[in-house]
Amino acid sequence: METQDTSGMRSMVERWSAKPVLYLHGLPRGVLLAVVFALLLAGVAGSGWVGAAGLLALLVGLGWFAYLNWPALDRPGRLLRVAALVALAAGVVGHVIDRF
């Protein structure tokens, strides 16, 4: 695995993320899972802007976690996260233009 020096933007994001990550870590495991499933359900079952908002919230959250974990991931882990982000982005765009 690669090690990157934490400077610039990455360092800023990591510092900003410390408190929210600790808060999320302190929540009961089921709470975060329930929120993810609720957003996914809203994104899949909702139409138009409601569905787009649910998927967009998931996209932002997954993108944030992927950015934080990127240096520690191996190639398959990175490809999986990129694929998930692309799929969510396609869902958001599809809802916005009312194709899904």
N, CA and C atoms as a LAMMPS dump frame, in Angstrom:
ITEM: TIMESTEP
0
ITEM: NUMBER OF ATOMS
300
ITEM: BOX BOUNDS ff ff ff
-5.0000000000000000e+02 5.0000000000000000e+02
-5.0000000000000000e+02 5.0000000000000000e+02
-5.0000000000000000e+02 5.0000000000000000e+02
ITEM: ATOMS id mol type element x y z
1 1 1 N 0.834 -1.186 0
2 1 2 C 0 0 0
3 1 3 C 0.876 1.246 0
4 2 1 N 0.327 2.286 -0.567
5 2 2 C 1.048 3.541 -0.658
6 2 3 C 0.895 4.328 0.635
7 3 1 N 1.903 5.076 0.942
8 3 2 C 1.765 6.045 2.029
9 3 3 C 1.955 7.416 1.419
10 4 1 N 1.097 8.29 1.771
11 4 2 C 1.171 9.647 1.242
12 4 3 C 1.418 10.603 2.391
13 5 1 N 2.164 11.634 2.095
14 5 2 C 2.36 12.636 3.134
15 5 3 C 1.093 13.469 3.21
16 6 1 N 0.656 13.728 4.426
17 6 2 C -0.595 14.454 4.607
18 6 3 C -0.32 15.944 4.657
19 7 1 N -0.448 16.56 3.52
20 7 2 C -0.244 17.999 3.455
21 7 3 C -1.317 18.597 2.564
22 8 1 N -1.483 19.874 2.682
23 8 2 C -2.411 20.567 1.809
24 8 3 C -3.857 20.204 2.069
25 9 1 N -4.573 19.951 0.979
26 9 2 C -6.001 19.716 1.065
27 9 3 C -6.337 18.453 1.853
28 10 1 N -5.582 17.373 1.64
29 10 2 C -5.854 16.127 2.359
30 10 3 C -5.76 16.354 3.86
31 11 1 N -4.744 17.048 4.307
32 11 2 C -4.569 17.326 5.724
33 11 3 C -5.742 18.139 6.264
34 12 1 N -6.18 19.122 5.499
35 12 2 C -7.304 19.946 5.911
36 12 3 C -8.585 19.109 6.029
37 13 1 N -8.831 18.256 5.033
38 13 2 C -10.034 17.416 5.06
39 13 3 C -9.965 16.426 6.215
40 14 1 N -8.8 15.853 6.452
41 14 2 C -8.662 14.917 7.564
42 14 3 C -8.9 15.601 8.91
43 15 1 N -8.379 16.812 9.075
44 15 2 C -8.621 17.548 10.33
45 15 3 C -10.097 17.895 10.481
46 16 1 N -10.72 18.37 9.405
47 16 2 C -12.127 18.722 9.452
48 16 3 C -12.985 17.492 9.734
49 17 1 N -12.577 16.339 9.23
50 17 2 C -13.364 15.109 9.339
51 17 3 C -13.221 14.403 10.678
52 18 1 N -12.242 14.771 11.469
53 18 2 C -11.97 14.035 12.704
54 18 3 C -13.179 13.992 13.638
55 19 1 N -13.775 15.125 13.927
56 19 2 C -14.912 15.146 14.854
57 19 3 C -16.137 14.425 14.297
58 20 1 N -16.539 14.675 13.032
59 20 2 C -17.685 13.929 12.51
60 20 3 C -17.458 12.42 12.478
61 21 1 N -16.243 11.986 12.142
62 21 2 C -15.962 10.545 12.103
63 21 3 C -16.04 9.955 13.506
64 22 1 N -15.507 10.662 14.489
65 22 2 C -15.611 10.178 15.872
66 22 3 C -17.069 10.115 16.324
67 23 1 N -17.859 11.104 15.928
68 23 2 C -19.279 11.085 16.269
69 23 3 C -19.964 9.875 15.632
70 24 1 N -19.715 9.658 14.35
71 24 2 C -20.321 8.515 13.655
72 24 3 C -19.861 7.193 14.26
73 25 1 N -18.611 7.136 14.656
74 25 2 C -18.08 5.921 15.276
75 25 3 C -18.764 5.639 16.613
76 26 1 N -19.173 6.675 17.297
77 26 2 C -19.821 6.516 18.591
78 26 3 C -21.287 6.115 18.519
79 27 1 N -21.892 6.25 17.342
80 27 2 C -23.294 5.862 17.184
81 27 3 C -23.437 4.344 17.214
82 28 1 N -24.582 3.854 17.665
83 28 2 C -24.816 2.414 17.545
84 28 3 C -24.732 1.993 16.073
85 29 1 N -24.182 0.833 15.83
86 29 2 C -23.927 0.365 14.475
87 29 3 C -25.182 0.386 13.604
88 30 1 N -26.313 0.057 14.161
89 30 2 C -27.549 -0.009 13.39
90 30 3 C -28.065 1.339 12.914
91 31 1 N -27.717 2.405 13.609
92 31 2 C -28.22 3.731 13.248
93 31 3 C -27.687 4.161 11.89
94 32 1 N -26.391 4.071 11.705
95 32 2 C -25.794 4.469 10.435
96 32 3 C -26.286 3.579 9.298
97 33 1 N -26.411 2.298 9.568
98 33 2 C -26.929 1.365 8.559
99 33 3 C -28.366 1.712 8.187
100 34 1 N -29.181 2.056 9.165
101 34 2 C -30.571 2.438 8.898
102 34 3 C -30.645 3.721 8.074
103 35 1 N -29.77 4.679 8.354
104 35 2 C -29.752 5.924 7.584
105 35 3 C -29.361 5.645 6.138
106 36 1 N -28.356 4.808 5.943
107 36 2 C -27.93 4.466 4.58
108 36 3 C -29.069 3.778 3.822
109 37 1 N -29.729 2.819 4.453
110 37 2 C -30.833 2.135 3.782
111 37 3 C -32.008 3.074 3.519
112 38 1 N -32.294 3.988 4.433
113 38 2 C -33.376 4.95 4.221
114 38 3 C -33.07 5.862 3.042
115 39 1 N -31.834 6.328 2.947
116 39 2 C -31.45 7.172 1.81
117 39 3 C -31.482 6.391 0.506
118 40 1 N -31.037 5.141 0.547
119 40 2 C -31.077 4.304 -0.647
120 40 3 C -32.516 4.033 -1.067
121 41 1 N -33.378 3.758 -0.107
122 41 2 C -34.792 3.529 -0.416
123 41 3 C -35.43 4.789 -0.993
124 42 1 N -35.138 5.94 -0.401
125 42 2 C -35.661 7.202 -0.931
126 42 3 C -35.135 7.446 -2.339
127 43 1 N -33.881 7.101 -2.581
128 43 2 C -33.296 7.297 -3.895
129 43 3 C -33.859 6.374 -4.947
130 44 1 N -34.13 5.13 -4.574
131 44 2 C -34.631 4.153 -5.533
132 44 3 C -36.138 4.292 -5.725
133 45 1 N -36.873 4.449 -4.632
134 45 2 C -38.335 4.509 -4.716
135 45 3 C -38.851 5.905 -5.044
136 46 1 N -38.102 6.915 -4.665
137 46 2 C -38.527 8.282 -4.928
138 46 3 C -38.361 8.633 -6.396
139 47 1 N -39.089 9.641 -6.793
140 47 2 C -38.966 10.07 -8.184
141 47 3 C -38.518 11.524 -8.218
142 48 1 N -37.918 11.91 -9.314
143 48 2 C -37.494 13.292 -9.498
144 48 3 C -36.498 13.74 -8.457
145 49 1 N -36.77 14.905 -7.876
146 49 2 C -35.828 15.515 -6.939
147 49 3 C -35.723 14.76 -5.623
148 50 1 N -36.771 14.069 -5.201
149 50 2 C -36.721 13.297 -3.951
150 50 3 C -35.723 12.154 -4.092
151 51 1 N -35.834 11.407 -5.179
152 51 2 C -34.893 10.327 -5.43
153 51 3 C -33.482 10.838 -5.625
154 52 1 N -33.352 11.938 -6.353
155 52 2 C -32.032 12.516 -6.586
156 52 3 C -31.398 12.949 -5.273
157 53 1 N -32.173 13.533 -4.366
158 53 2 C -31.631 14 -3.085
159 53 3 C -31.132 12.829 -2.241
160 54 1 N -31.884 11.74 -2.198
161 54 2 C -31.449 10.562 -1.441
162 54 3 C -30.155 9.988 -1.984
163 55 1 N -30.087 9.829 -3.3
164 55 2 C -28.872 9.286 -3.909
165 55 3 C -27.707 10.261 -3.808
166 56 1 N -27.999 11.561 -3.9
167 56 2 C -26.936 12.555 -3.786
168 56 3 C -26.335 12.548 -2.38
169 57 1 N -27.174 12.397 -1.367
170 57 2 C -26.661 12.314 0.006
171 57 3 C -25.751 11.09 0.165
172 58 1 N -26.152 9.961 -0.421
173 58 2 C -25.3 8.775 -0.382
174 58 3 C -24.005 9.001 -1.153
175 59 1 N -24.101 9.656 -2.295
176 59 2 C -22.925 9.942 -3.113
177 59 3 C -21.925 10.799 -2.351
178 60 1 N -22.411 11.825 -1.685
179 60 2 C -21.517 12.706 -0.91
180 60 3 C -20.875 11.937 0.243
181 61 1 N -21.669 11.161 0.966
182 61 2 C -21.128 10.388 2.087
183 61 3 C -20.109 9.35 1.645
184 62 1 N -20.432 8.606 0.602
185 62 2 C -19.498 7.601 0.11
186 62 3 C -18.245 8.257 -0.461
187 63 1 N -18.414 9.376 -1.143
188 63 2 C -17.255 10.083 -1.672
189 63 3 C -16.343 10.576 -0.563
190 64 1 N -16.938 11.067 0.513
191 64 2 C -16.162 11.538 1.665
192 64 3 C -15.363 10.388 2.279
193 65 1 N -16.045 9.268 2.544
194 65 2 C -15.347 8.121 3.127
195 65 3 C -14.305 7.548 2.17
196 66 1 N -14.609 7.521 0.878
197 66 2 C -13.641 7.016 -0.097
198 66 3 C -12.396 7.899 -0.117
199 67 1 N -12.582 9.21 -0.049
200 67 2 C -11.44 10.128 -0.037
201 67 3 C -10.58 9.904 1.202
202 68 1 N -11.223 9.731 2.351
203 68 2 C -10.465 9.531 3.58
204 68 3 C -9.699 8.21 3.571
205 69 1 N -10.281 7.182 2.969
206 69 2 C -9.668 5.852 2.992
207 69 3 C -8.793 5.558 1.786
208 70 1 N -8.765 6.427 0.799
209 70 2 C -8.085 6.162 -0.459
210 70 3 C -6.633 5.693 -0.304
211 71 1 N -5.807 6.347 0.517
212 71 2 C -4.41 5.897 0.618
213 71 3 C -4.261 4.476 1.155
214 72 1 N -5.201 4.012 1.948
215 72 2 C -5.097 2.685 2.552
216 72 3 C -5.701 1.583 1.685
217 73 1 N -6.357 1.954 0.594
218 73 2 C -7.035 0.959 -0.235
219 73 3 C -6.094 0.358 -1.269
220 74 1 N -6.337 -0.926 -1.579
221 74 2 C -5.622 -1.541 -2.682
222 74 3 C -6.403 -1.292 -3.974
223 75 1 N -5.881 -1.742 -5.094
224 75 2 C -6.491 -1.461 -6.394
225 75 3 C -7.95 -1.939 -6.492
226 76 1 N -8.289 -3.177 -6.09
227 76 2 C -9.698 -3.588 -6.171
228 76 3 C -10.627 -2.735 -5.292
229 77 1 N -10.149 -2.333 -4.12
230 77 2 C -10.95 -1.475 -3.248
231 77 3 C -11.211 -0.121 -3.874
232 78 1 N -10.211 0.415 -4.521
233 78 2 C -10.369 1.703 -5.192
234 78 3 C -11.339 1.587 -6.364
235 79 1 N -11.183 0.522 -7.152
236 79 2 C -12.078 0.328 -8.302
237 79 3 C -13.528 0.152 -7.855
238 80 1 N -13.733 -0.561 -6.762
239 80 2 C -15.089 -0.761 -6.243
240 80 3 C -15.709 0.56 -5.805
241 81 1 N -14.946 1.387 -5.138
242 81 2 C -15.479 2.69 -4.705
243 81 3 C -15.766 3.609 -5.88
244 82 1 N -14.881 3.596 -6.876
245 82 2 C -15.13 4.413 -8.065
246 82 3 C -16.385 3.928 -8.78
247 83 1 N -16.551 2.61 -8.894
248 83 2 C -17.745 2.06 -9.552
249 83 3 C -19.014 2.447 -8.794
250 84 1 N -18.972 2.39 -7.47
251 84 2 C -20.139 2.764 -6.673
252 84 3 C -20.454 4.248 -6.837
253 85 1 N -19.418 5.087 -6.85
254 85 2 C -19.637 6.527 -7.023
255 85 3 C -20.213 6.829 -8.406
256 86 1 N -19.731 6.149 -9.428
257 86 2 C -20.252 6.353 -10.782
258 86 3 C -21.706 5.91 -10.863
259 87 1 N -22.03 4.762 -10.248
260 87 2 C -23.416 4.271 -10.271
261 87 3 C -24.354 5.24 -9.548
262 88 1 N -23.943 5.743 -8.402
263 88 2 C -24.771 6.704 -7.678
264 88 3 C -24.926 8.003 -8.459
265 89 1 N -23.833 8.468 -9.063
266 89 2 C -23.909 9.694 -9.868
267 89 3 C -24.852 9.502 -11.054
268 90 1 N -24.81 8.331 -11.683
269 90 2 C -25.725 8.047 -12.793
270 90 3 C -27.173 8.037 -12.309
271 91 1 N -27.401 7.505 -11.116
272 91 2 C -28.744 7.52 -10.548
273 91 3 C -29.24 8.923 -10.269
274 92 1 N -28.374 9.758 -9.745
275 92 2 C -28.738 11.162 -9.476
276 92 3 C -29.089 11.855 -10.774
277 93 1 N -28.232 11.724 -11.763
278 93 2 C -28.488 12.366 -13.056
279 93 3 C -29.772 11.82 -13.682
280 94 1 N -29.976 10.516 -13.572
281 94 2 C -31.196 9.911 -14.107
282 94 3 C -32.447 10.468 -13.455
283 95 1 N -32.42 10.646 -12.144
284 95 2 C -33.575 11.216 -11.451
285 95 3 C -33.802 12.677 -11.858
286 96 1 N -32.712 13.403 -11.975
287 96 2 C -32.839 14.827 -12.317
288 96 3 C -33.468 14.997 -13.698
289 97 1 N -33.106 14.128 -14.625
290 97 2 C -33.699 14.244 -15.971
291 97 3 C -34.896 13.304 -16.148
292 98 1 N -35.353 12.714 -15.016
293 98 2 C -36.553 11.865 -14.975
294 98 3 C -36.47 10.67 -15.919
295 99 1 N -35.34 10.003 -15.955
296 99 2 C -35.197 8.786 -16.754
297 99 3 C -35.398 7.54 -15.909
298 100 1 N -35.203 7.635 -14.601
299 100 2 C -35.349 6.449 -13.744
300 100 3 C -36.56 6.602 -12.862
